[in-house]
């Protein structure tokens, strides 16, 4: 069943060239709350927007740690990172500051009811109130440049980094 959900997600995701839905959401960076705006972030360059099912769960902690370790590589290419989830949103303040996960290196935003995820076709087929594990590279023009959808967190950072030089000219 999980394999079918993953393959479904890969087909259902927005594709390169599609406009990325704009959003604002409550977010935290290193434990500090703020309002995240995709439109504002895109003014400073491309954005990796990655959806994850829930804070403080094994796969999501691994994925956050991988993005945290690579955040300087993204910044060196002019790309910012934001993680978005509908799961365990009450834990995002601590999750954003935790040295084992985000380590305060990039923000995470709350997506109550998975409304943002739904706009990106990044929800679990059998649990639409939960975001899937889907990453997008969004260009400064607000269009999707690359997408990677896989419930295994291992390749998301690699796929997003690989897509930057070809897609963003960085």
C-alpha positions in Angstrom: 0.0 0.0 0.0 2.9 2.4 0.8 4.4 1.8 -2.6 1.1 2.7 -4.3 0.8 5.8 -2.2 4.3 6.9 -3.2 3.8 6.3 -6.9 0.5 8.1 -6.7 2.2 11.0 -5.1 4.8 11.2 -7.8 2.1 11.4 -10.5 -0.1 13.8 -8.6 2.6 16.4 -7.7 3.0 19.7 -9.5 5.3 19.5 -12.4 8.2 21.7 -13.5 6.8 24.8 -15.2 3.7 24.8 -13.0 3.1 27.9 -10.9 3.8 27.3 -7.2 0.8 28.3 -5.0 1.7 31.3 -2.8 1.2 30.9 0.9 1.9 32.5 4.3 2.0 30.3 7.4 3.1 30.5 11.1 6.7 29.3 11.2 9.7 29.0 13.5 13.4 29.4 13.1 15.7 28.3 15.9 12.6 28.4 18.2 11.6 31.9 17.3 8.1 32.4 15.8 7.5 34.5 12.6 5.1 34.6 9.7 6.6 32.8 6.6 5.7 34.2 3.2 6.7 32.3 0.1 6.4 35.4 -2.1 8.8 37.3 0.2 11.3 34.4 0.3 11.3 34.2 -3.5 12.3 37.8 -3.8 15.7 36.7 -2.4 16.1 33.7 -4.8 14.8 30.2 -5.4 13.3 28.2 -2.5 13.3 24.5 -1.7 9.9 23.8 -0.2 9.8 20.4 1.4 6.7 18.8 2.9 7.1 16.2 5.6 4.4 14.2 7.5 5.1 15.1 11.1 7.7 16.7 13.4 9.5 14.4 15.8 8.9 11.2 13.9 11.9 9.0 12.7 11.8 9.7 8.9 11.0 13.4 9.4 13.9 13.8 11.9 16.3 12.2 9.4 15.1 14.4 6.6 15.3 17.6 8.7 18.9 16.6 9.8 19.9 16.0 6.2 18.5 19.4 5.1 20.2 21.0 8.1 23.6 19.5 7.1 23.2 20.7 3.5 21.7 24.2 4.2 25.1 25.9 3.6 25.3 24.2 0.2 21.8 25.5 -0.7 22.7 29.0 0.6 26.0 29.0 -1.5 23.7 28.5 -4.6 21.4 31.3 -3.5 18.6 28.9 -2.5 16.7 29.0 0.8 14.9 26.0 2.5 11.6 25.8 4.3 10.0 22.7 5.8 6.2 22.5 6.0 4.1 20.0 7.9 0.5 19.4 9.1 1.7 16.9 11.7 2.6 17.6 15.3 2.5 21.3 14.6 2.5 22.1 18.3 6.0 20.7 18.4 7.5 22.8 15.6 9.0 25.5 17.9 11.2 22.9 19.7 11.7 20.9 16.4 13.1 24.1 14.7 15.7 24.6 17.4 16.6 20.9 18.1 20.3 20.2 17.4 19.4 16.7 16.1 16.9 18.0 13.5 16.7 21.5 12.0 19.5 22.8 14.4 18.0 26.3 13.9 19.4 26.4 10.3 16.1 26.7 8.4 12.5 27.5 9.2 9.6 25.1 9.6 6.0 26.1 9.1 2.7 24.8 10.3 0.1 23.7 7.8 -3.0 23.1 9.8 -5.3 20.8 8.0 -2.7 20.3 5.2 -4.2 23.1 3.2 -0.9 24.3 1.8 0.1 20.6 1.0 -3.2 20.1 -0.8 -2.4 23.1 -3.1 0.9 21.3 -4.0 -0.7 17.9 -4.4 1.5 16.8 -1.5 -0.9 14.9 0.7 -1.1 11.3 1.6 -3.7 9.5 -0.5 -5.1 7.6 2.5 -4.7 10.4 5.0 -5.3 13.7 3.2 -5.0 15.6 6.5 -1.3 14.7 6.4 1.4 16.0 4.1 3.4 13.5 2.1 7.2 13.7 1.8 7.5 15.8 -1.3 10.2 18.4 -2.1 10.0 21.2 -4.6 12.6 23.6 -6.0 10.7 26.8 -6.8 12.3 29.5 -9.0 12.4 33.2 -8.2 9.6 33.6 -10.8 7.3 31.4 -8.7 7.4 28.4 -11.0 8.2 24.8 -10.0 11.7 23.9 -11.3 12.0 20.4 -9.9 10.0 17.9 -7.7 10.9 14.8 -5.8 8.2 12.8 -4.1 9.2 9.7 -2.1 8.3 8.6 1.4 12.0 7.6 1.9 13.8 10.7 3.2 17.2 9.7 1.9 17.3 11.3 -1.6 15.4 14.6 -1.1 18.4 16.8 -0.3 20.5 15.2 -3.1 17.7 15.5 -5.7 17.1 19.2 -4.8 20.8 20.0 -4.9 21.2 18.3 -8.2 18.4 20.2 -9.8 19.7 23.6 -8.9 22.5 24.1 -11.4 20.4 23.0 -14.4 17.2 24.6 -13.3 18.3 27.8 -11.4 21.5 28.6 -13.3 23.4 28.4 -10.0 
